[in-house]
């Protein structure tokens, strides 16, 4: 009789090893984005109307942080530290905050088109900031950031109230956000046209397109803590955001305090957006496109998605700022123009591949 040889079954890799590899891959993406962020900040300090070698950039940073004592030209050191490094740090904080806000709003509303710009938060923050700057609301007692924050909350409240009669679905909220954005943009234009001088109107309109030219270290001390605190709070609620992926009812059945999570995370998204708008103006497409790009690299789990979105958003906006300073000789474009020129085609590509609709 012939002996039968048992068929060898393919060895399946243990589930834990697959999970470990996925974790290492996602951690590698985040680490790579962090290294890339340091690199683009260094490039932002070197590139501009006056090119400065990277070695001089690192020597200047070492002199200010560790008193290294390198012999650096005082003019170059002033340009690097007082102008370019602070500008790059604010751009990184702004990009991270807007990308985080977009990722959070897309999860809460279960809509891939949700972002601070489309939901009217950026437009309301612009109106609040312009009201303080031009109309003098608060009689000097209200800061630009507080005015932007109040405007952002008013705008989102208006969008929420407008969406309730329409059924409170994700599509209704998006349409209400479009209407709210148009309304508050119109209010901003009306205030500027009615009350601003010619110089104020020119400065405000340039600022509304995104302007990093006037940022200095005091702006870093405001923007960076807001971005870091916002990231930490969002990470604290990352499991709740994962539960929202399956719907509000499913999240509530899993023990998620739905109302508290909504209030806290929307307040955080509005706060980050308001502060960044008050510093650099309204910048579109960052909160819309960057979370989709992050999902492509790290998946949908918010424990990985949120830090990846923040890092990629920071890299993107610093790189966009570099482009805005070197694309035209002797002229600096508003950074919002660059983000739109890059973000609109990128979003079209994502849309054509169907990732937005999944």
Order of alpha helices (4+ residues) and beta strands (2+ residues): alpha-alpha-alpha-alpha-alpha-alpha-alpha-alpha-alpha-alpha-alpha-alpha-alpha-alpha-alpha
